[in-house]
Amino acid sequence: MNTEEFLKKLEIELKIIKHSKNTNRNYLRVNKELLDLVKKTPEDVKQEDIKFFIAEKLANKSSSTYIQSLAAIRFAYTNILDKDPTLKVNRPKKEKKIPTVLTVEETFRLINAPKNRKSRLMLNVLYATGMRVSELVNLKKQDLYFEENMGIIRQAKGKKDRQFRIPEHLKKELEEFCNLTPSDYVFCGKKGKLTTRNIHHLVSLTTKKAGIKKHVHPHTLRHSFGTHALEKGIDLRTIQELLGHESLETTELYLTISADRIKKTKPVYDILMEERMNETNKT
């Protein structure tokens, strides 16, 4: 079997399992890069070829990219050739980096910075619901139930539907906006459905406009939503459901972020004592 035949079979397997388009694209790319590098037929690829590929292509990549690439190779070979050349290849531990999170003040400065109504509403919805950017661009009007203040995100990550609350403070404007546009999608552009790239560009421009120096991208609003929810006393299990996390371990990341912020917060006792001392000095 040559490379082209192998990739065609892989494409079929990916369609059957219904991975996301992005995952499909990455799995095909990784396997093509592997076969182009080792210059072997798929049947002849062995463990040492995988290690050579890692050394040449993944040495300077993140642990996450490394693990995802091995998963792509494993999926292809186990499903097409019923063998796993990655079996005894060591996997690094996934890096746990604390993501950038905005303060509440920075968040509202950012989401209300655009003068354009649609742009401002998109950013508000993105933060208020904790949606992923892909979920925002795929959100349809038929999945918003304004009478119940509820919405449904269809086939989110992991191919699962999940519910979200429509904030009372956004309900009226969001409903009016939906009634003004003919598209099935809540947010669309002149050429039809928006892309995730459109939202990334919007967030980049708005961050500069809001005068925020942090490295901000759409997912930053999701992280900020999770952190702010935890700081306001919402329990982890509920936040897990709101964000659609498969594992509670993912949600527990926000405990680390909040703990880090607590270290930087002046103790309330000190603030009160200083106020009392100032009052005493005045008299």
C-alpha positions in Angstrom: 0.0 0.0 0.0 1.4 3.4 -1.0 1.1 6.7 0.9 -1.8 7.9 -1.1 -3.9 4.7 -0.6 -3.1 4.8 3.1 -4.2 8.4 3.5 -7.4 7.7 1.6 -8.2 4.8 4.0 -7.4 7.0 6.9 -9.8 9.7 5.6 -12.6 7.1 5.5 -11.8 5.9 9.1 -11.9 9.5 10.3 -15.3 10.2 8.6 -16.7 7.0 10.2 -15.7 8.0 13.7 -16.8 11.7 13.1 -13.8 13.6 14.5 -13.9 17.3 14.1 -12.6 18.8 10.8 -9.6 20.2 12.6 -8.7 16.8 14.0 -9.1 15.1 10.7 -6.9 17.6 9.0 -4.2 17.2 11.7 -4.3 13.4 11.7 -3.9 13.3 7.9 -1.0 15.9 8.0 0.9 14.0 10.7 0.7 10.7 8.9 1.7 12.2 5.6 4.7 13.9 7.2 5.8 10.6 8.8 5.6 8.7 5.6 7.3 11.5 3.5 10.1 11.6 6.1 10.9 7.9 6.5 10.2 7.1 2.8 8.7 3.7 3.5 5.4 2.0 2.8 3.0 2.1 5.8 3.4 -1.6 6.4 7.2 -1.2 6.8 7.0 1.6 9.4 8.5 0.5 12.7 9.1 1.9 16.2 12.5 3.3 15.3 10.8 5.2 12.4 8.4 6.8 14.8 11.3 7.8 17.1 13.2 9.3 14.1 10.1 11.3 13.2 9.8 12.6 16.7 13.4 13.6 16.8 13.2 15.4 13.4 9.7 16.9 13.6 8.6 17.2 17.3 11.8 17.8 19.3 11.0 21.5 19.8 7.2 21.2 20.0 5.1 21.2 23.1 4.2 18.0 25.0 0.6 18.5 23.8 1.6 18.5 20.1 3.9 15.5 20.8 1.1 13.5 22.4 -1.5 14.5 19.7 0.9 13.5 16.9 1.4 10.0 18.5 -2.3 9.7 18.8 -2.7 10.5 15.1 -0.2 7.8 14.1 -1.6 5.2 16.5 -5.2 5.8 15.2 -4.1 5.4 11.6 -2.1 2.2 12.1 -4.4 0.4 14.6 -7.5 1.1 12.4 -5.9 0.4 9.0 -3.1 -2.1 9.6 -4.1 -3.5 13.0 -0.7 -2.8 14.5 0.7 0.0 16.7 4.3 1.1 16.1 3.9 3.8 18.8 3.3 1.2 21.5 6.7 1.4 23.3 7.4 5.0 22.4 7.6 7.1 25.6 5.0 9.9 26.0 5.9 13.0 27.9 3.7 14.3 30.7 1.3 16.9 29.5 2.5 20.4 30.5 0.2 22.1 32.9 0.5 25.8 32.2 -1.6 28.4 34.1 -3.5 30.3 31.4 -3.9 34.0 31.1 -6.9 35.3 32.9 -8.4 38.8 32.9 -9.6 40.6 36.0 -13.3 41.4 36.1 -12.5 45.1 35.3 -10.3 44.1 32.3 -13.0 41.7 31.1 -15.7 44.3 30.9 -13.3 46.8 29.4 -12.6 44.4 26.6 -16.0 43.0 25.9 -17.6 46.5 25.8 -14.8 48.2 23.8 -16.2 47.6 20.3 -18.5 50.4 18.9 -20.0 47.9 16.5 -23.1 46.3 18.1 -22.5 42.8 16.6 -18.9 42.7 17.7 -19.7 43.9 21.2 -22.5 41.4 21.5 -20.3 38.5 20.3 -17.7 39.2 22.9 -20.3 39.6 25.6 -21.9 36.3 24.7 -18.5 34.6 24.5 -17.6 35.6 28.0 -21.1 35.4 29.6 -21.6 31.7 28.5 -18.0 30.5 28.6 -18.4 29.2 25.0 -15.5 28.0 22.9 -15.0 30.2 19.8 -16.1 27.3 17.5 -19.3 27.0 19.5 -20.1 30.7 19.1 -19.7 30.7 15.3 -21.9 27.6 15.1 -24.6 28.9 17.4 -28.1 28.9 15.7 -31.1 31.0 16.5 -33.3 27.9 16.8 -31.2 26.8 19.8 -32.0 29.9 21.8 -35.1 29.7 24.1 -35.6 33.2 25.3 -38.8 32.4 27.2 -36.8 30.0 29.4 -33.5 32.1 29.4 -31.8 28.9 28.1 -29.8 27.9 25.0 -28.3 24.7 23.7 -24.8 24.2 22.2 -25.2 21.4 19.7 -22.5 18.7 19.2 -19.8 20.6 21.2 -16.4 19.1 21.9 -16.8 15.3 22.4 -19.9 15.4 20.2 -22.1 16.3 23.2 -24.9 18.8 23.5 -24.9 21.1 26.5 -27.2 23.8 27.9 -26.3 27.3 28.9 -28.1 30.2 30.6 -28.9 33.3 28.6 -28.0 36.2 31.0 -30.9 38.5 31.8 -28.7 41.5 31.1 -28.1 40.2 27.5 -31.5 38.7 26.7 -33.3 41.7 25.3 -30.4 42.9 23.1 -29.6 39.3 21.9 -33.3 38.7 21.0 -33.6 42.0 19.1 -30.3 41.2 17.2 -31.6 37.7 16.2 -34.8 39.3 14.8 -32.8 41.7 12.7 -30.7 39.2 10.8 -32.0 36.7 8.2 -29.3 34.0 8.8 -30.0 30.8 10.7 -26.8 31.5 12.6 -26.9 34.0 15.5 -23.8 35.7 14.2 -22.9 35.9 10.5 -20.9 38.1 8.1 -21.5 39.6 4.7 -20.3 36.3 3.1 -22.4 34.1 5.4 -21.2 32.2 8.5 -18.3 33.6 10.5 -15.1 31.7 11.0 -13.1 31.2 14.2 -10.4 33.3 12.5 -12.8 36.3 12.4 -13.3 36.1 16.2 -9.6 35.7 16.8 -9.0 38.9 14.8 -11.7 40.7 16.6 -10.3 39.8 20.0 -6.8 40.8 19.0 -7.9 44.3 17.8 -10.2 44.8 20.8 -7.5 43.9 23.3 -5.3 46.7 21.9 -8.2 49.1 21.8 -9.0 48.3 25.5 -5.4 49.0 26.4 -4.9 45.5 27.8 -1.2 44.4 27.8 -1.8 40.7 28.4 -1.7 38.1 25.6 -5.4 37.6 25.0 -7.3 35.3 22.6 -10.9 34.1 22.5 -10.2 31.2 24.9 -9.0 33.8 27.5 -12.6 34.9 27.9 -13.5 31.2 28.6 -10.8 30.9 31.2 -11.8 34.2 32.7 -15.5 33.1 32.9 -14.4 29.9 34.7 -12.2 31.7 37.2 -14.7 34.4 37.9 -17.4 31.9 38.5 -15.3 30.0 41.0 -14.4 33.2 42.8 -18.1 34.0 43.1 -18.8 30.8 44.9 -20.1 28.6 42.0 -19.1 25.0 42.7 -16.6 23.1 40.5 -19.2 20.5 39.3 -21.5 23.2 38.0 -18.6 25.0 36.3 -17.6 21.7 34.7 -21.1 21.4 33.3 -21.3 25.0 32.1 -17.9 24.7 30.3 -18.6 21.2 29.0 -15.4 19.7 30.4 -15.1 15.9 30.1 -13.1 15.7 33.3 -13.3 17.6 36.6 -9.5 17.7 36.5 -9.7 20.2 33.7 -12.0 22.4 35.7 -9.7 22.2 38.8 -7.2 24.3 36.8 -9.3 27.3 37.9 -8.5 26.5 41.6 -4.8 27.1 40.8 -5.6 30.4 39.1 -7.7 31.6 41.9 -5.1 30.5 44.5 -2.5 32.4 42.6 -4.7 35.6 42.7 -5.3 35.2 46.4 -1.6 35.4 47.1 -1.6 38.8 45.4 -4.6 40.1 47.3 -4.0 42.2 50.3 -5.6 40.7 53.4 -8.9 42.3 54.3 -7.7 42.4 58.0 -4.8 44.6 56.9 -7.1 46.9 54.9 -9.5 47.3 57.9 -6.7 47.9 60.4 -5.2 50.6 58.1 -8.6 52.3 57.8 -9.0 52.2 61.6 -5.6 53.7 62.1 -6.3 56.5 59.6 -9.6 57.3 61.4 -7.7 57.4 64.7 -5.0 59.7 63.3 -7.7 62.1 62.0 -9.1 62.6 65.4 
